[in-house]
Amino acid sequence: MKPDTVRTRADLKQIVDEWRRSRLTVAMVPTMGALHAGHLALVRAASEAADRVVVTLFVNPKQFGPAEDFGSYPRTEDSDRALLAELGVDVLFAPSAAEMYPDSFATSVSVGGPAEGLETAFRPHFFSGVATVVAKLLIAGMPDRAFFGEKDYQQLLVVRRMAADLGLPTEIVGCPTVREPDGLALSSRNAYLDARERAAAPALHRGMAEAAERIRSGEPPEPAIADALAAIRGAGFVVDYLEIRNADTLAPVADWRKDPLRMLAAARLGRTRLIDNIPVPNPA
């Protein structure tokens, strides 16, 4: 029964080489597992775009800091595989840490551009870890397209920049954030929220959406962002950042009336760190 599960890059390469000989197109969806509806939306998009789909499952130690949740991050391979079987995924690539990072491993990918600021100010190790593992996954599977969620918007732009800069022959495709009915962006870490925190969590997206609407109506960003910060903090969050950046580059905004705009946030609710982002329409 699909998906076939492979553990080594050599086995993945052998399968993809066979597909290539049959002139089949290949899509990849990199994940850390604990799959939810957001991941499954990526898989569906990949299935529509290619003849064969590889989903990767690897909890990447290089993107976790010493005080972060690598040890407790949910690992649900059996249930993940069952969900992927329902969607007709062809291969689940689930390597070990030793397969991805053998004892002799001594290389990392250094990233700039869209990696500067925002997450990097709080998790300086993160994007190097992401870029390194994604580069290895793309080289192992050489997909025509790889699918990432816009929920991790800075990550999406970093991976897109990395693939272009290294000349990797894979199109990086971003897919819209999937949300709960109350606006909370789906995330594997939402499982950490207790009942009280889960009730408060939608305040993050709500505050952002209200600020974006005020900016669309012509109000300068500063007071709109200030009020959003107050509302989000009032709901119990400790805010790491809430900023508007150029949506194409994540550089600081030069002209908020003309630049493409994206609002990005990270905030902690109890022990859970949530991130979100939304497009901000320019004033009419």
HUPECOR-V539928 format. One record per helix or strand. SS is the DSSP state (a for helix, b for strand). FROM is the first residue (numbers start at 1). LEN is the number of residues. Records with the same first field share a line. If there is no record, write none. Layout:
# HUPECOR-V539928
SS=FROM-LEN / FROM-LEN
This chain:
# HUPECOR-V539928
b=4-3 / 26-6 / 52-6 / 91-3 / 145-5 / 171-5 / 179-1 / 185-1 / 238-9 / 252-1 / 261-9 / 272-9
a=9-13 / 37-13 / 61-3 / 77-10 / 97-4 / 113-3 / 119-4 / 126-16 / 150-16 / 188-5 / 195-7 / 203-14 / 221-14
